[in-house]
Amino acid sequence: MRLPATIGVLASTVLLASGCKSMIVFDPKGPIGSQQRDLINITMLLCLIILVPVLIIAAWIVVRFRDKKGNDAPYQPVWSHNTKLEIIWWSIPIIVILILAIVTAKYTYKLDPAKPIVSDKKAITIQATSLDWKWLFQYPDQGIATVNYLVIPEKTPIKFELTSDGPMNSFWVPQLGGMIYTMSGMATTMYLQADETGNYMGTGANFTGRDFAKMGFTAKTVSQSDFDGWVTESKSGGSALTEEGYQTLAKPGTSDRMTFASIPSGLFERIVHGYSMSRGAPPGYTLKAKTLSGEKALEDSEGGQLPPGNNAQKDSPDVGSFGSGHTYHKLDNHHMYHGK
């Protein structure tokens, strides 16, 4: 009676689970999400090649060799070596693991987050900053910003530049692609694209304190014409985000959705530099006074001071040492600081 009852419970569980809401990771709306779903499916199928036979054999052994009522004979197994069976149950897992390794390596390079998406459309840059407990999205080319929501045009690559002005978090829109960490003092890059219009859930997936569960946002995908109209409306109807306004916004606390008609030039870079600069200056420069925005100006050995937001390294414009355990990099036209 126990075996049929167990099977019944398992069957009921499967039926109940089938009525649950669909898993959005398996309902991608962009090229990156679709490829990641394919990798998950391939991995699961390869694992099932090993798992299903093992479970079937395990169940068969339990039933076939179970102790029966009235069976008083002692169990005396006879062990023997079988070369054919040894080859089968060692070769199959090895082959599966090799295939899995090749597929995973291929997709790892194919899905590099910083790899631009091939498209005939120019990518739109969005600078995302995780705060306690809200998200700030800046559109540097459009000169606007939003809080806790973003709007993107369909079938257009989006270049996300990510950082944090607080605890480390992670940026994740499950239906568009995987998650990337946001960390103070450095900027990471990720390309995503939405191929269909709609509202997609976004979230921060790290524990960052009291209201971390409220760090959700909406990624709204619209047509190109609707996006252009939204930008125009935002620039004409929103308020300006000032340096002082950002300092207030960055204080711990939740926030409703907000739209800003303008943003301070170089704000994202100053957010990044505000943490990295505290670790020391690049070779050939000395730290000067800290500004209101949190940035520290640099002065070279000849006394020439670099302007805020453009702290180039004197000896090498691309890479050099920057404090203990950190490197100084040039990312596109902005200088970013990355921890090793």
MISENU-413361 format. One line per 2 residues: their letters; for each residue x, y, z of C-alpha. Coordinates in Angstrom, 1 decimal. Example, Ala and Ser with C-alpha at 12.3 -4.5 7.8 and 13.67 -1.06 7.14 Angstrom:
<nodes>
as = 12.3,-4.5,7.8 | 13.7,-1.1,7.1
</nodes>
This chain:
<nodes>
mr = 0.0,0.0,0.0 | 2.9,2.4,0.7
lp = 4.2,2.4,-2.9 | 0.8,3.3,-4.6
at = 0.2,6.0,-1.9 | 3.6,7.5,-2.6
ig = 3.0,7.5,-6.3 | -0.4,9.2,-5.7
vl = 1.1,11.9,-3.6 | 3.8,12.6,-6.3
as = 1.2,12.7,-9.0 | -1.0,15.1,-7.1
tv = 2.0,17.4,-6.4 | 2.8,17.5,-10.2
ll = -0.9,18.4,-11.0 | -1.0,21.1,-8.4
as = 2.3,22.6,-9.6 | 1.1,22.6,-13.2
gc = -1.6,25.2,-12.1 | 1.0,27.7,-10.8
ks = 1.9,30.9,-12.6 | 4.3,30.3,-15.5
mi = 8.0,30.9,-14.7 | 8.9,34.1,-16.5
vf = 12.5,33.0,-17.0 | 11.1,30.5,-19.5
dp = 9.1,33.2,-21.2 | 11.8,35.4,-22.6
kg = 11.1,38.5,-24.6 | 14.5,39.3,-26.0
pi = 17.5,37.6,-27.8 | 19.6,37.3,-24.6
gs = 16.9,35.8,-22.5 | 16.0,33.4,-25.3
qq = 19.6,32.1,-25.6 | 19.8,31.8,-21.8
rd = 16.6,29.8,-21.8 | 18.0,27.5,-24.5
li = 21.1,26.9,-22.4 | 19.0,26.0,-19.3
ni = 16.9,23.6,-21.4 | 20.0,21.9,-23.0
tm = 21.5,21.6,-19.5 | 18.4,20.0,-18.0
ll = 18.0,17.5,-20.9 | 21.6,16.4,-20.6
cl = 21.2,15.9,-16.9 | 18.0,13.9,-17.4
ii = 20.0,11.5,-19.6 | 21.7,10.4,-16.3
lv = 19.0,11.2,-13.8 | 16.0,9.4,-15.3
pv = 17.7,6.0,-15.7 | 19.2,6.2,-12.2
li = 15.8,7.0,-10.7 | 14.1,4.2,-12.6
ia = 16.7,1.7,-11.6 | 16.6,2.8,-8.0
aw = 12.8,2.4,-7.9 | 13.0,-1.0,-9.6
iv = 15.6,-2.2,-7.1 | 13.4,-1.1,-4.2
vr = 10.4,-3.0,-5.6 | 12.2,-6.0,-6.9
fr = 14.3,-6.7,-3.8 | 12.0,-5.5,-1.0
dk = 11.5,-7.6,2.0 | 8.3,-9.6,1.7
kg = 6.1,-10.8,4.5 | 6.9,-14.3,5.5
nd = 10.4,-14.2,3.9 | 12.7,-15.5,6.6
ap = 15.7,-16.4,4.4 | 18.8,-14.3,5.0
yq = 19.9,-11.9,2.3 | 23.2,-13.1,0.8
pv = 24.2,-11.1,-2.2 | 26.6,-12.5,-4.7
ws = 28.9,-9.8,-6.0 | 30.7,-10.1,-9.4
hn = 32.5,-7.9,-11.8 | 30.9,-7.0,-15.1
tk = 33.1,-5.2,-17.6 | 30.3,-4.3,-19.9
le = 28.2,-2.7,-17.2 | 31.2,-0.8,-15.9
ii = 31.9,0.7,-19.3 | 28.2,1.7,-19.7
ww = 27.7,3.4,-16.4 | 31.1,5.2,-16.5
si = 31.2,6.2,-20.2 | 27.7,7.7,-20.4
pi = 28.2,10.3,-17.6 | 31.7,11.2,-18.9
iv = 30.2,11.8,-22.4 | 27.4,13.9,-21.0
il = 29.8,16.0,-18.9 | 32.0,16.6,-21.9
il = 29.1,17.7,-24.0 | 27.8,19.9,-21.2
ai = 31.3,21.5,-20.8 | 31.5,22.3,-24.5
vt = 28.0,23.8,-24.6 | 28.5,25.8,-21.5
ak = 31.9,27.2,-22.7 | 30.3,28.2,-26.0
yt = 27.4,30.0,-24.4 | 29.7,31.6,-21.8
yk = 31.5,33.6,-24.6 | 28.4,34.0,-26.7
ld = 26.5,35.5,-23.8 | 29.2,37.8,-22.5
pa = 27.1,40.6,-20.9 | 29.5,43.3,-22.1
kp = 29.3,42.0,-25.7 | 27.3,44.4,-27.9
iv = 24.2,43.0,-29.6 | 24.4,42.9,-33.3
sd = 21.8,45.3,-34.7 | 21.3,47.9,-37.4
kk = 20.0,50.3,-34.7 | 22.3,52.3,-32.5
ai = 22.3,51.2,-28.9 | 20.7,53.4,-26.3
ti = 22.7,54.0,-23.1 | 21.0,53.8,-19.7
qa = 23.1,54.4,-16.6 | 21.5,52.4,-13.7
ts = 22.4,53.2,-10.1 | 21.1,51.0,-7.2
ld = 20.3,53.0,-4.1 | 18.8,52.2,-0.7
wk = 16.1,51.3,-1.6 | 15.3,52.5,-5.1
wl = 16.7,52.6,-8.6 | 17.9,55.6,-10.5
fq = 18.0,55.3,-14.3 | 19.8,58.1,-16.3
yp = 19.6,58.5,-20.1 | 22.7,60.5,-20.8
dq = 22.1,61.0,-24.5 | 18.5,62.1,-23.9
gi = 19.4,64.1,-20.8 | 16.6,62.7,-18.6
at = 16.3,60.3,-15.7 | 13.7,58.2,-13.9
vn = 13.3,56.4,-10.6 | 11.9,52.9,-10.2
yl = 10.9,52.5,-13.9 | 12.5,52.7,-17.3
vi = 11.2,53.0,-20.8 | 13.0,51.4,-23.8
pe = 12.1,51.1,-27.5 | 11.5,47.6,-28.9
kt = 14.0,45.8,-31.0 | 16.7,48.2,-30.0
pi = 19.9,47.2,-28.1 | 20.2,48.8,-24.7
kf = 23.6,49.4,-23.1 | 23.3,49.4,-19.4
el = 26.1,50.9,-17.3 | 25.6,49.7,-13.8
ts = 26.9,50.9,-10.4 | 25.8,51.3,-6.8
dg = 25.7,54.2,-4.4 | 25.3,51.9,-1.4
pm = 25.5,48.2,-0.7 | 26.2,45.8,-3.5
ns = 23.0,44.8,-5.4 | 22.1,43.1,-8.7
fw = 20.2,44.3,-11.7 | 17.8,41.7,-13.1
vp = 15.0,41.8,-15.7 | 14.3,38.0,-15.9
ql = 12.4,38.1,-19.3 | 15.3,40.1,-21.0
gg = 18.4,38.4,-19.6 | 20.5,37.4,-16.6
mi = 21.5,39.5,-13.6 | 24.6,41.6,-13.2
yt = 26.0,42.9,-9.9 | 26.0,46.6,-9.2
ms = 28.9,47.6,-7.0 | 30.1,50.9,-5.6
gm = 33.3,52.3,-7.0 | 33.0,50.5,-10.3
at = 30.8,50.3,-13.4 | 29.8,47.1,-15.1
tm = 28.3,46.9,-18.6 | 25.4,44.7,-19.9
yl = 23.5,44.7,-23.2 | 19.9,43.7,-23.3
qa = 17.1,44.0,-25.9 | 13.3,43.6,-25.9
de = 11.7,42.3,-29.0 | 8.1,42.8,-27.9
tg = 6.2,45.7,-26.4 | 5.0,45.2,-22.8
ny = 5.8,45.7,-19.1 | 8.6,43.5,-17.7
mg = 9.4,43.0,-14.1 | 12.8,44.2,-12.9
tg = 14.3,43.7,-9.4 | 17.3,43.9,-7.2
an = 18.2,40.3,-6.2 | 20.5,41.0,-3.2
ft = 19.7,41.5,0.4 | 20.5,45.2,1.2
gr = 18.7,45.9,4.4 | 15.3,46.8,5.7
df = 13.4,47.5,2.4 | 15.4,45.4,0.0
ak = 12.2,43.6,-1.0 | 10.7,46.8,-2.4
mg = 13.6,47.4,-4.9 | 11.4,46.4,-7.8
ft = 11.1,48.4,-11.0 | 9.2,48.1,-14.3
ak = 10.9,47.9,-17.7 | 8.4,49.2,-20.2
tv = 9.0,48.4,-23.8 | 7.3,50.7,-26.4
sq = 7.6,51.4,-30.1 | 10.3,53.8,-31.3
sd = 7.8,56.6,-31.9 | 6.2,56.2,-28.5
fd = 9.7,56.2,-26.9 | 10.5,59.5,-28.7
gw = 7.2,61.0,-27.6 | 7.9,59.9,-24.0
vt = 11.3,61.5,-24.0 | 9.9,64.8,-25.3
es = 7.1,64.7,-22.7 | 9.6,63.9,-19.9
ks = 11.9,66.8,-20.9 | 9.0,69.3,-21.0
gg = 7.0,68.1,-18.0 | 9.4,66.8,-15.4
sa = 11.5,68.6,-12.8 | 15.3,68.9,-12.9
lt = 17.6,66.6,-11.0 | 20.2,68.7,-9.2
ee = 23.3,67.7,-7.3 | 21.5,68.5,-4.1
gy = 18.4,66.7,-5.3 | 20.5,63.6,-5.9
qt = 22.0,63.7,-2.4 | 18.5,63.7,-1.0
la = 17.4,60.9,-3.3 | 20.4,58.8,-2.3
kp = 19.4,58.8,1.4 | 18.1,55.4,2.6
gt = 14.4,55.1,2.0 | 11.8,53.9,-0.5
sd = 10.5,56.1,-3.3 | 7.6,56.4,-5.8
rm = 8.2,56.6,-9.5 | 9.8,59.9,-10.5
tf = 10.8,61.5,-13.8 | 13.4,64.2,-14.2
as = 13.6,66.6,-17.2 | 17.3,67.1,-16.9
ip = 20.3,65.7,-15.1 | 23.7,67.1,-14.0
sg = 26.4,66.4,-16.5 | 28.8,63.6,-15.4
lf = 26.6,62.5,-12.4 | 27.1,58.8,-13.1
er = 30.9,59.2,-13.3 | 31.0,61.1,-10.1
iv = 29.0,58.5,-8.3 | 31.5,55.9,-9.4
hg = 34.5,58.0,-8.7 | 33.2,59.0,-5.3
ys = 34.0,55.6,-3.9 | 37.1,54.6,-5.9
ms = 38.9,57.9,-5.4 | 39.0,57.3,-1.6
rg = 41.4,54.4,-2.2 | 44.1,56.6,-3.6
ap = 45.1,58.6,-6.7 | 46.6,57.2,-10.0
pg = 50.4,57.5,-10.3 | 51.5,61.1,-10.9
yt = 48.5,62.7,-9.2 | 47.6,63.8,-5.8
lk = 44.1,64.0,-4.2 | 42.6,67.4,-3.7
ak = 39.5,68.5,-1.8 | 36.3,66.6,-2.0
tl = 33.4,68.3,-3.8 | 29.8,68.4,-2.7
sg = 28.9,65.6,-5.2 | 31.4,63.3,-3.6
ek = 34.1,63.6,-6.3 | 37.8,64.3,-5.5
al = 39.7,66.4,-8.0 | 43.1,65.3,-9.1
ed = 46.3,67.4,-9.5 | 49.3,66.3,-11.5
se = 52.9,66.8,-10.5 | 53.1,70.0,-12.6
gg = 50.1,71.5,-10.7 | 47.6,71.1,-13.5
ql = 44.2,70.1,-12.1 | 42.0,67.8,-14.0
pp = 38.3,68.9,-14.4 | 35.7,66.9,-12.4
gn = 34.4,63.8,-14.3 | 37.5,63.6,-16.6
na = 40.2,62.2,-14.3 | 42.6,60.8,-16.9
qk = 45.8,59.1,-15.8 | 48.9,60.9,-16.7
ds = 51.2,58.1,-17.6 | 48.7,55.8,-19.4
pd = 45.2,56.7,-20.6 | 43.9,53.1,-20.6
vg = 45.1,51.2,-17.6 | 47.4,51.6,-14.6
sf = 47.5,51.0,-10.8 | 45.0,52.7,-8.7
gs = 45.3,52.2,-5.0 | 45.9,48.8,-3.3
gh = 44.4,45.9,-5.2 | 42.6,48.0,-7.9
ty = 43.2,49.0,-11.5 | 42.3,52.1,-13.4
hk = 40.5,51.6,-16.7 | 39.1,53.7,-19.5
ld = 35.6,52.6,-20.6 | 34.5,54.2,-23.8
nh = 34.8,58.0,-23.2 | 34.5,57.7,-19.5
hm = 37.1,56.7,-16.9 | 35.9,53.9,-14.7
yh = 37.6,52.3,-11.7 | 37.3,48.6,-11.2
gk = 38.4,46.4,-8.3 | 40.4,43.3,-9.1
</nodes>
